[in-house]
Amino acid sequence: MRRALTLVLGILIGQWLAFGAHPSPADLYSAGHAAWQRHDYGQALRLWSHGTALQQPERTPAGRPTGWLLQRLEQVSESAAVYAPQALWLVEQIQAHAAACGLQVEVRTLPDTERPALVRAVEAAVFAGPLPPPPPAEPPVTLATAQNIRAEAEGVARAIARHVRELGWRYRDVAVLVPSLADYAGPLRDSFERHGLPVCLEDFPLLSSHPLAKFLLAAMVSAEDQASTAAMASLLKTSFCQLAEADADWLELYLRRYEVAGIDTWTQAAAWTFAQEEADPAYLADAVAADARADGLRRQVAAVLASFWAAVAAAELTPRALGESLWALLQAAAVKQRVAGWMLAATEAQRPAEATLHEQAWQRILALLDDLTETWPEALLRRSFLFELVQDDLTHQPLVTIPAGVDEVLVTEVSRARGLRVRGLWVMGAADGQLPPRVHTDGLLHDEERLLFARLFGQPLGLTGEDVQLCQRETVYLALTRASERLCVSYPLVAADGRATQPARAWERLRSHLPPGWFSSEGWRDHPGDLQPGAWSPPAALSALVHSVAATRAGAPLPATALAVFDWFAHQPAAHAALRQALAGIGQRAKARPLSAAVAQRLFGDPLHVHVHQLESFAACPFQHFARYGLRASEEVLPKADRAARGTLLHAAVQAFVQTQAADVAAWRQLTDEAAAAAARQVYTQLLHDPRTAFWRRRRSRWQQAQADLAVVEKVAVALTRQVRWGRYEPLATEVAFGSGHSAWPPLVRRLADGGTLQLRGRIDRVDVVRDGGQAVFRVIDYKSSLALKWDQSKLEHGLQLQLPLYAVALWATAERWLQQPAEPAGIFYIPTGRSLARVLIPEAATAARARALRQLRARGALAAVQAWVGWLDERLLAGGETELFARVFNQNGQWSQRSPALPPEVWRGMLRRALQHAEAIGQAIRRGDNRIAPYQLGQETACQHCRLQAVCHLERRWDRSPLRRLQRLDGAELAAAWHALGTDWAGPQADGTPMTAPLREDGAAAAADGPARGGHHDGRDVV
């Protein structure tokens, strides 16, 4: 109601201001309204538009409109001495009312002699005035600049410790003012604890931070959102969800994995079967057990919430009904007994502050329920409105904390400094916009409208934004005048959110206007490590010593006092262990104890069954492979519509399209682009209604994302259709799983030099074949949703990109079994299935835009440089140039292009053999237990960028870069020479009966037969 009245008042005032002139705005409005009622619209508009050339408010010589408070302040002879401009209005109002009542008012001024010299000096420097007498020997004011908030907190703690331990001050003589406890409480608590300073953080927590209020808020959200997945996950995090913490965490993962939602679902009589509905038949027993556990847990939760959900199910409720339902919920959850137990435990543990907070929370919840049942109890109101009232009350009510103890340093916010009087005051966060806080006004009326109203009617309509900002002078005055002997004002160069800051004007005025001798300047670094002589607490001294030693390793000189501190710790039995642990941490490096061969074979099996992706994982980082495939460590995978999920959907759609068209390749070749897109659209629509893609149908936002990806599927279908149209390759098989237990395709078996056996398995997206007389060649295709992935010969040489060549070798070795004739690999390709929106300066024609989109889907990989085989890919390549399907292979003169992805036959076979050498070398390394923490670094790329297991290896690359294997980009010509030597006398894996294992280099990759390829400048020729 108040908001509505404010809105109406603002509209009326705005109309008065817009049409104000002679006659008055009210008369104009009334006359115009009367004309409108008699349908004289022209007259009404003329009346309402009359006076639009209204005189503007008076401005200062600078052309800036002046607010009422600023105008009044300028009339005071010593306006700069007014520390709280809003007091002018209060004094004038008192004097006016007193005069109306016939009372006399006497104004008395506190003599300067009754105020400390420090206060008078600050007033003179910041607000102008006569300077006090010169200070004593030590400057009473310190102006400090800190590197960041933590350095600022450390500097304040060191200074207070010095005053207490060296100058004999009491802790209660000191106070610290901060702009926000939310930003400063953590750093101050850590620094004060390190220096052994007792502290009272005068924080007033909100009622919503108490577990009881969190439970009520979560319960109401669950009712309002119909027990959505997110709402129930939040409720399970509360202390009254009726489940043990481990069970609640497990149930939350179950809810998120299967996206369980709905009050009906939570209260249904039938058991939950979500895991069974999506389980692989091989793991059905595990799914049944998971469903049984989840169903038992949800019944415990629903037993408490079901009655509450039913009681508040109606769209309209009375306050009494809501209050009674909330009380019934508290009784069902046994909240009273739980809170009473907390209070008793806190009292017995001598934590009175904690017990007081529990009692306050309970009493305030009861008061809120009483208000609901006693204030307008039978009014029928919307449920959402009642929920909002309760949520607003729980969110904004503060809890009162116990005041500071007998002898503690008080830390409070600047806004609470009014009654503070201390010997020493440390004012932190004195940055621009914080001291005083920058005011952002909002409301229905702008400053120009307020000024115009005051001019027309002679009555100020509230304060302008500038006036409100002037009122903040009181904040500055209170913050700087609470100390009688010592004042320190500091600001961080970097704010809590990472922004660079500038000092506040008050800080600048103190530095500019205080005479020399009144202040000293200091700079506080994050880790000063200077170990200045003084009274140190053991934790603070140890921290400073560690940072001094760490800085010495970086080239800084070791402070002379560091040896004295080290000697003290070395001769203190109680502190000696802490010293050893701290110094050991400086030289800590991420290392892993190697596995024994027996343990490695028990982990990975004998013979060794390895997936192709395992080999790439090992080449990226041996420990990553150990954690992922040995320990089976992985994050819980929850359903979400991210890039990986979209890639999986696109991959399935492309595979379905190829399988449909591969049934009749001749008909596929005859498809037009439009017909191919239509066929893809039909396949995609069927896929989205398949039970396997139910995830995309659960929410409308996901469904919209899936529909948006239809354009990508259509473009990929057109590109694949053009490959069939312009080439001779025909799909032989899709989703080829070789080496797995349920696959008819055999694994690639290699005998290793250590006597073991490697059995390689994988899953190939697509295998295409060309039969020409007695000759057969095949190509391997893998779909990738990322457009950024490229075929990189340097990565293959380092063992980082083995997937495609090993697929080709595996098919080559067993070709006669699946093709009934020998066949040789002719090409390996990634085909992108994603999209990237490009910005163009000039609008493109539809044909040009379509061609550019198809070029994004161009195949990327390598192929054998056999002219006939190239023509079987795309006959247009033989004429020179590039196509929308493949990169350039020949020049216009018929010569092989220098940047061609085609490799001479010997180099092509050597490249495949190189990949096989990597597989065997990595297999041996796995068998012998190699689990080093050794991620690769290639340029700016590292194995850690996309690794989710860094919490297992504890490698912090910002401070410890020693484990990184720094690889080099390799020259394409040198790679070609090395691979030519490998492939000259190699007829393929089916004719090779001897192991080809080469020793591992120090970087973890296998060495070539004639030695490792030399690193050099990368000219781009090895990348397609």
N, C-alpha and C positions, 0 to 999 in steps of 0.2 A: 504493500500500500504506500509506503513512504517513497519507494522508487517511482511509482506512478505519479504521485503528487509532485515530486521533483521534476519529472519529465514535463508535466503540464505547465508548471511554473516557468521552466526554462523556455518552453515554446512561446509562452505569452511574453516573457521578457525579450526574447529574440525578436518577436514581432514589433514590440514597442521600439526596440533599437533600430530595426530595419526601416520603420516608417516614421521615426521620430522627427518632428519639426513643429511649426505653428500651423494649426492648432495642435494640441497634445496628441501623443500616439494613441491614447485611449479614445479620444474623440474621432480620430481618423478611422480607427478600427471599427468603432460602432457605426459610423456613417457608411463605411464600405459594406459592413455586414447587412445593414438595412437595405442598401441598394441591391445587394445580391439576392436578398429575400424577395424583392419585387421584380426580380429577373432583369434588372438593369445592370447587366454585367460590365458594360463599358464604363459606367460611372463608378462601379465598385472597383474596377481595376485602376481607374484614374485616382480615386481616393487613396487606395492602398499604395500606389506608386508615388503619391505626392510627398515631397520632402526627401526624396532619395539623395539629393545633393546636400546631405546633412553635414554640418561642420564637424571636422575631425577633432579628437581630443587634443588638448595642448601637449606640446612636445618640448623636450629639452632642446638646447641649441644643437645638440648632435642629431636631432631628428628622431629621438627615441621616445615613445610614449612613457610617461611616468605614472607609477601607481600611487595610490593614496599614501601608503606608508612611507614611500621614498620621498614624496613631496613634503610630508610632515617632518621627516628626518632632516631634510635640507633646510628647514626653517630653524632648526636648533643651532645655536651659535657654535657649539662644539659637537657636531654630529658624530664625529669619529669616536667620541668618548662614550657613546651610548652602546652598551654591550648587549642589550636586548631591546631592539627597536619596538617590539610589540608591547613593551612596558609603557611606551608613550601613550598608546591608546587606553591602557588600563588606568594610568594616572589621570588622564583627561576625563575619563568617564567618572572616576571617583570624585574628582573636583567638581564636575558638573552636577552630579547628584547631590553632593554635599552642599553646594551653593543653593540648589533648589530646596533643600531642607533647612536652609539657614544655618548650616554648620560651617565652622572654619577648619581649614586643613593646613597643617604645618608639615613641611617637608624638611627632613633632617638628612644630612650627608655624613657618612662615616668618615672621621678624620683619617688622613693618610697614616698617621702615626700608629693607628690601631691595626694596620694591615702589614703583613710581612713584606720586607723589601723585595723578595723574589716575586710576589704577586704584583707589586707596583711596577717592577721592571718589565714583566710580561705585558701588563696593560699598556705601558708606554711604548713598547716595541710593536705590539700587534694592533692596538687600537689608538695609538698616539697619545701623548701626554708628557709631562715632565719626567725626566729620568731620576731615579732614586740615587742614593749615595753609592760609591763604588763598592764592589763585592769583596768578600774576604779573599784569601790567597787562592783557594781552589774555586774555579768557575762553578756556579751553582746550576748552570744550564748546560745540557749536552744535546747536541744535534747529531743524530746518527743516521747513516745510510746503510741498509742491509742488502745483501745479495738477493735474498728471498725471504719468505716468511719464516722458514726454519732457522735461517741465520739470524733473523731478527729476534726470534724467541731465545736462541742460544745466547745472543749478546745481552739481552735483558736478564736472563738467569745468571750469567757471570757477574754482571754489575751488581745485582741484588745480593748475591753471595758475598761479594767483596765488602759491601756496606755492612752486612750483618757480622761477618767473621773478622773483619779487620778494623772497622770503625765502631763496632759495638752497638749497632742498631738492633731493634727488635723487629721480628717479622711483621708484627701488626703496625709498624710505623711505615710500611711500604704498601703501595697499591699499584696495580697495572690496569690501564684502560685500553680497550681494544674496540675497533668499530663493529666487529661481529664475532661472537664466541664460536659460531659455526666454523669460521675459517681459522681461528687462533687457538681454540681449546686443545686440539690434539698436539700441535707443536709445543705449546707452553707446558702441557702436562708432561710430555717426554723430557723437555729440557729441565724443568724444575725437579723431576724425579732423579735425573742424572746428577744434578748438583745438590741433591739432598735438601731441597727447600719445601717446607710444608705450604700447601696452597689451597685456597678455597675458590673454586670456579663458581661464581655467582650466576649459575645457569638455572633458568626456570623451565624445566621440561614441560612439554605440552601433554595434556591428558592422553592424546592419541598415541604417544610413545609407550604407554603402559600396555602390558599384554592383555589386560581385561578389555580396554578400549579397542585394541586391535582385533580381538575376537568379535566384538559386537559390530565393528565396521565391516569386517569380512563377511559376517553372517548376513548383514543387510545387503551387501553387494551381491552375494550369492542368490538372495531372493530376487533382487532387482534384475540381475542378468540371467535368471533362470538356470542357475548352477552351471555357468559356462566353465570351460576348462581352466581359463585363467583365474576366475573367481574361486573355484574350488582349490586350485593350487595355492592361492594366497591363504585360504582358510586353513589348509593343512600345515602352514608355517606357524600358526598361532599355538599358544600353549594349551588351549582347551579343545583341540580337535579330537580328543579321546584316543589318540594313537601315540605309541612310542615314537621317538624322533626317527629311528631307522625305518620303522614301518611307514611313517608319513612321507619320508623321502622316497621310499620305493613306490608307494602309491602315486605320488606326484609324477614320477617318471612314467608309470603305466598310463596315467590320464593323458599326459602330453603325447606319448607315443601313439596311442590309439584315438586321441582327441575325443575323449569321453565327455559328454555334456548333456545337460537337460535334467530338470527336477524329476521328470518321469523316469528317466534312466536310473537316477540314484535311488528312487523309491520303488522300483519295479520288484515284483515278487520273484520273477525268473532270475536265474543266476547269470552273471556276466560271461560272455564268450567272445570278447573282442579279440583276444590273442589267437584263439582257435580259428576265427574267421579269416585271418591274414597269415596264418602260419604255413610254412612249408611242411608237406606231409612227413618229411624226415624228422621234424622237430615238433610233432604234434603233442607228444607227451609233455614236453617242457611248456608248451602253450596251455595245456590243460591245467598244469600245476600253477602257472602264473594267474590264470583266470580264477582258480579256486582261492588263491591267496587274496587277490584283489577284491573278489566278491565278499569274503569275510571281513576285510577291512572297511569296505564301503558301507556294510551294514552297521558297523559300530558308529561310523560317522552319521549315517542317515538316521539312526535311532535317536540322536539328539536334535537333529535339524528338521526332521520331517514334520513335527508338530508346528514348529515356527514357520516353515514354508507354507503349510496349510493355513495357518492363522492370518498370514499377511498376503494371501494369494489374490485377494480382491483388489481392483484398481483404486477403490476408495476405502478409507479406514477412518475410524475415530481415534483421537489421541489416546483415549483410554484403552482401546483395543491394542494399539501398538505397544503402549507401556506394559500391559499385562502379558503380551506375547514375548516381549524382551525379558521380563522377569521370569516367565516360564522357561525360556531358553537358558537363563543363568542357573535356574534350579536343575534343569536336566543335565547341564554340563558340570554340576557340582562346583560352581565357581566360588561360592562362599567358603567352602571348606578349603579349597586350594589356596585362596588368597590369605585366609587365616593362617594356614601352614607357612606361607611365605613370611608373614609378619612375625610369627613366633621364631622361625629360623633366623631371621635377620636380627631380632632382639637378642637371642641367645649368642649370636656371633658378634654382638656389640657393634652392629651397624644401624644406628638409630635413623640415619637419613633414609636408608632403604626401607625400613619399616614404616616410616612416616609417609613415604610415597605410596606404598601399597594401601595404607589406610585412607589417604586422601582420595586415591582413585576409586576405591570402593564407595566411600561416602558421596563422592560427586556423581557417580553413576546412579546411586539411589536417589539423590536429589533430582537428577534428570528424569528418572522414572516417575517420581512424585509430581513433578511439573506436568508431565504428560497426562497423568490421571486426574489432576486437580484443576488445571487451567483449560477451560473450554473443552471438557472431556468428551462431550457427545457430539461435537461438530464433525460432520462428514467431510473429510478432506482427501485430496488425492494422495495416494501412497507415496509417490515420488516426492511430493512436497514435504510430507512428514519425515521421510527418510532424510531429506536434505536438511531439515531442522536439526535432527539428532546428529547427523554427521558434522554439521557446522559447529554444534556445541562441543562434540568430542574433539574436534580438530583444533579449536581455538582456545579452549580452557587451559590455563597454565597450572602446574603444580608448584607449590611453594617448597623451597629447599631450606634446610637448616642453615642459619646464619654462620658466618665465619667463626672459627674457634677462638680460643684465648690468644693464641700467638700464631697466626697464619698470614701469608701474603694474600691479599684480596685481589682477585681478577674479575673485572666486570666490564660491561660495555659502557661506552662514552655517554650514552643516553641516560645512564643511571648514576651519574657522578654528582648530582645536585647536592646531596648532603655529605659528601666525602670531605674529610680533613685529615691529611697525613703529612709526615715529614718529607717523604720522598715519593715521587710519582713518575711512573714510566708510561708515556702515551705512545702506543704502537699504531702502526697503520696510518700515519699522517700523510696520506697520499692525496693527490688532487681528486676530488669527488668523494672523499671519505671524511675529511675534517675541514669544513663541515660536509655532511652528506649532500650530494647533489639532489635537488628536489625536482621531481617530474610531476607537474600538475596535470590533472585530467578532470573532466566534468563536462556539463552541457554548455557552459559559457566559456568563451575564449577571453584572453586578457583585453583585447580591443573592445569586446562587448561590455565587460565590466567597467572599463574606463568611460565608455560612451554613456552608460547608465548613470554613472556618478556625475557626469557633466550635465545631463538632461534633467535629472531629478535632485541633484545636490546631495545625494546620499550614497556613500560607498556601498557597493554590492560585493562584499567580501574582499579578500586580498588577491592580488594578481600573483602570477608565478614569481615575479621578481620580489614582491613583498614577502612571500613565503620563504624565498631563499634568504632574504635579509634577516628573517627571524632566526635562521640557523646560526647567526653570530653568537647567540646565547650558548649554543653547544660548544663553540670554540672557546668562549670565555670560561665556561665551567670546566672544560677539559684541561685548560692551561693554568688555572688558578687554584687548584685543590692542594698544592704542595706548599709547604712553608720554608723548606731548606734546599730541596733538591728536585730538579725537573729534567727529565730526559724525553725528548720527542724524536721518534724514529719513523722511517718509512721504508718499505721494501722496494727494490728496483723492479721486481716482478710480482704481480698480484697472484692470488690463489688460482685464478683461471688461466695463468700464463701470460697475461697481457703486461706489456711494459708500462710503468707508471711514472708520474712526475710528482715532485713534492707539493704539498698543499701550500696555499698562499701564507697561512699562518707560520709554517716551517720556514718559508722564504723570508718572511718579515722578521722573524726572530734572528735569522742569520744576518740580515741586512741592517737592522736597526739597533740590535744590542751592541753596545760598545765593546771593544776588545777587553778581555778579562772577565767578561760576564758569561761567556760560553766557550765550550770546546767542541771540536768536531771529531767524529769517529766513523770508521768504516768497518762493518761487520761482514766477514765472509762466511760461506756455508761451513767450511771446515778450516778454521784459521791455523790450527796446529802450531801456534806460537808458544804455548806452554809458558805464559808469562808467570813470573814468581808471584805467589799469593796462596791463599787458602783454597785448596781444591778438594772436592769430594772424590773418593776413589773412582766411582764410575765416570765422572767428568774428566778426571786426569787420564784414565785409561783410554777414553774415547779420543782425547786430544793427542795422546801418545801414538795411537794407531794411525791417526790421520797424518801425523808428522812423519812416521816411518813410511807410510804409503806415498807421501809427497816426495820423500827422499829417493824412493825408487824411480820417480819420474824426473829426477834431476835437481830437486830443491835441496838446499842445505839443511842439515839436521840441527835443530835448536840445541843450544848448550844445555838447557834445562831438561831436555829429553832423557839424557843419561841419568840425571838425578832421579827423575820419575821412574825410569826403568829399574834403577837400583833399589828404590823403595819397594816396588812391587816384588822384585826378586827376593827380597829378604822378609817379606810378610807371608807367613804360611797360608793364611786365609785368602790372600789375594794372588798367590803365585799361580794357581790353576787358571784363574781368569786371565792372567797375562799370557800364559801359554796358549790358551784357546784363542785369544784375540790376535796374537801374532801369527798363529797358524792360519787364521782366516785370511790374512793378507796374501799369503802364498797359495791359497786354495785354488786348485785347478780342477776342472771337470774331467774326471777320469773314471773309468769302469774297470773292475777287476776282470781279467780275461777268464773265459770259461775253459774248463778242461774238455778234451775231445770226447770223453765219455758223456759228460753232461750235454754237450752240443748235439751229439747223436741221439740222446734221449729226447731232447727238445724238438729236433727237426726230423728225426727218423733216419733209418738206415735200411735200404738205400734212401738217398736224399730226394724227396719229392719237393720240387720247387716250382712256384708259379713265376712267370716272366716278370711280373711286377715286383716280386721279391728281389730279383736280381737288381733291378733299378733302385729299389729301396736300399739295398746293401751298398751299391756304388755311391749313392747319395750320402749315406752315413751308416756305418756298421751298427752303431748303437740303436739307430732308428729301426733298423731291421730286427735287431734282437728284441726291442721293446714291443714292436708291432706283431711280429710273427713268432717270437719265442715266448714272451710273457703274455701275449694276446692282450696287451694294454690298448685300450681305445676309449674315446669319449662315448657317452651314451648318444646314439643317433636318434634325434627326435624329428618328426615330420615338419618340414617347413618349406615354403615355396621359394627356395633360394636358387642360385644358378645351377647347383648340382641337380636339384630336383627337376628343373626345367630341362637340363641336358638329358636326364634319363627319359623324360617324356618325349623329347624330340628324337632321341635315339630309337625308342620303341616305335615311334611313328614312321621313321625312315625305314627301319627294318621291315615293318609290316607292308609298307609300299613296295619295297624291293621283292619281298616274298610273293606278293600278289602278282606283280608284273613278270617275275621270272618264270612263272608257269607257261608263258607264251612269249618268248623273246622276240619272235618275228612280229607279233602284234605290238609289242612294246616299242620296237623301232619305228613303227608307223604312227605312233602317237604324236600329235602336235603339242606344243607347249601348253596350250589352253586345256587340252584333254588330259595331259599329265597332271596339271594343277587340280583339275576336277577330280581325277582319280585319287590324288593325295588327300584332297578335302574329304572325300567319302571314307577313305581309310582312317583318317584322323578323327572323324566324327564317331565312327564305330569304336575306335580305341578309347575315346573319352567316356563311353558308356560301358566299358568293360569293368568288371569288378576290381581288376588290378589297379585301375586309376581312380578309385573312389575318393582318394585323397583330394583330387582336384575338383570334386563335386561337393565337398562338404561345406565350402564357403563360397560366396558369390565373388569375392575379390580374387580367389584362386581361379575360379571358373573364367573370370574375365582375363586373367593372365594366360590361361591355357588357350582361350580364343584368340588372343593377340599373337600367340606363337603359330597360329595356322599359316600366316603369311610366310614364316620361315620354312615351314614344311613344304609349302607349295614351291618356293624357290629351289629348295634342295631337290624336290622331285623333278623340276624342270632341268636342273643341272645333270642329274643322274640319267634322265631320259636322253639328253643330248650326248652324253658319253656313249650310251648304247647306239644312238643314231649314227654318230660319226666314227665309231670304233667297232672292232670285231669281238671284243670280250663279251662273254656271256656268264651270268652268275651261276656258279656251280653249287654253292652252299652258303648259308648265312648262319650266324651264331654257332660257329664251329668250335666246339669244346674238345680239345685233344688232351689226353693224358689223365682225365678225371675218371672217377669210378663208374659213371653212367655213360661214358662216351665210347662210341665205336671207333673213334680216331685214336690211334696209339700215341703214347708220349714220345718225346725225343730222348733217347737213352744214350748217355755218354759214360764211358769208363774213364775214371779219373786216375791221375798219376799216383795218388796215395792208396790205390786199391779200392776205393769206394766207387759207388755208382750214382750218377745224377740222372734223375728222371724229371724232365721239364714238361710242364703243363701250361695251358693257357686257353684263352677264348678269343677267337677271331671273328670280327664282325662280318666279314664277307670275303669269299674266295671266288675270283673270276678266272675263266679258262678260255684259251683259244687252241683249237685243234686244227692243224694245217698239215694234211697228209699224215705222215708218221710222226710228226713233231707236235709236242704239246708244251705250252708255256702257261704260267698262271701269274696272277698279281694278287697281292694282299691289300685289303682296304680296311681301315679303322676309322670310325666316325668320331669326331671330336666336336664338342659344343663350343670350345674356345677358339676364337679366330686368331688369338695371339700365338697359339702353338705352331712351331715351325720345325721342319726337319733340319737337324743341326749335326753335321758330321763331326764337329769337335766334341759334342756331347757323346756321340757314339764311341769315339776314340777313348773317352774317359769313362765309358761304361754307364753313362747316365741315360742313354736313349737306345735301349736294346729291344724294345717291344716288337717293332715291325721286322727288323732283320731276323730275329729269332723265330718269329712266326714263319717267315719264308724258309728258314733252314729246317724247321720242324716238318713242314709240308714237303719240302724237297727230299728229306730223308725217307719219307714214307709214301712218296707219290704213287708207286706201283700198287700199293695196297688200296688207295682210295680212288685212283684214276685208271687202274688196270693198264697203265703204260708209263714209261718214264716221263717226267715233266720237270722243267727248270723254271725257277722264279725269274720273271721279267721286270717286275716293278713292285715297289712297296709305297703306299700312299696313305696320308691322312686326308680325309674329306671333311671340311668344317660343316657343321650343322647349326651354326649360330648366326647372328646378325650384328651389325654395328651401324648406328646412324651417323652419317657423315654430313657435315655442313658444306654447302657450296655457295659461292659468291653470286653465281648467275643461275637462275632456274634452269634445270635440265629438261630436255624432251623426254617423253615417256620411254622411248626406246633406249636412249642413252642411260637413263637412270636404271632401267632393267639390266642393261649390259654391265653397268658398274656393280650392281647387286650380285650378279652371277659371278663376276670376277672375284668377289669376296669368298665364294665357295669353290675356288679353284683348288684342284688336288695339289698336295704338297708332299714331296717325298723324293725318291730316287728310282732310277730305272737303268737297265742295261743298255749300253749304246749299240744296239743292233737295229739297223735301219728298218727292217721289216717289222720288228717288234714295236718300234715307235709308231709306225703307221697303223698298227693294230689298236693303239691307244686312241689316236685321233688322226684320221687320214689327212686333215688339213695341216698338221705339223710338218709334213714332208715338203710343203711348199715354202717353208720358212715363216718366220713370224711366230706370234703367240696366239692362242685362242682363249675364249672365256673359260675353258675347261682345264688347260694345262699351260705351264710356262714354256717359253721359247726353248726349242731343242736345236733347230738348224737356223743358220743365217740365210739370207736371201741367195747367196752364192752356193748354197748346198753344203757348206762346211758346218761342222759341229760348233755350236755357240760356246763361247768361253764360259759363260755363266749357266750353261745347260745343266739340268739335273741328271743327265745321262752320264754314266760312268763306263769307260772301256771294259770289255768283258773280264779281263784279268783283275782290274781294280774292283769291279762289281763283285766278283767271287771273293777277292781278298777282304772286302768290307764285310761280307757275310761271315767269312771265316774269323774275322776279328771279333765280331759279336759272339761267335761260338767260343772263342778263347776266353772272352770275359765271363761267359756263363760257367765254364769249367773252373776258371780261377776263383770266381766268387763261390762256387760250390765247395771247393777245397777250403776256402777261408771260413765258410760257415761250419764245415765239419770239424775244423780244428778249434772252434770256439772264439773266433775273432768278433769282439763286440765293442771295439774302440769308439769313444765319443770323438768322431772326426768328420763333421759335416763339411761338404765341399763348398768352395766359393769360386764362382766363375764370373768375373767382372763384378757387377753389383748384385748378382744373383747368388743366393745361398740355399742350402738344404733346409735351413731353419725357417725360411719365410712362410712355408705352408705346412710346417710340421706342428702337430698338436700335442707332441709328447715332450715338450721342453720342460714341463714340470717333473718329468721322470729323470732326465739327465742333469738338470740343474745348471745348464750352461747359460751364462749371462753374457751375450756377445758384446754388450756395451763395455764391459770391464775386462773380460777374459776372451781374447781372440786367438789364443795359442793353439786350440785344437783344430782350427779351421785348416782344411787342405786347400791351398790356393792353386787352382788350376788355371791354365793359360788357354787362350784361343789359339787354335792350331792352323797353320797355313794349309790351304787346300792342295797346293802342289806337293808339299811334303807328305801330306796324308795319302795322296794318290800314289806317290812313289812307294811308301811303306806298304800300302794295300796291294800294289802291283806285285811286290815281292811275295806277299802271302798267297796271292791267287794264281800265280803263274802255273804251278804244278798241282793245283788242288782241283779235283774233279767233283767235289761235293761230299756231303756227310755220309751218303749211302755207300761210297767207295772207300771211306776212311775207317780203318779198323784199329788205329792206334790213337792213344790220347794225344790231344793237342794242347795240353795245359801249359801255360807260360807262367813264370813267377810273377807275383804281384809287385808293382812299383810301390814306392813309399806313399804315393797318394791313394793307394787302394785299388788301382786299375791294373789289369793284366798287361804285361809288356809284350810288344810285338816280337815276332820271331827273330827279326834282325835288330832288336833294340827299340826303345821307346821313341816315338816321334818327337822331334824337337818342337818346342813352343816357339811361336813367332807372331808376326802381325797377322791379324785376321782380315783378309781382303773381301770377305763376303761370298766367295765362290763356293764355300761348302754349305751354304744355306739356301734353300729353295723357298 
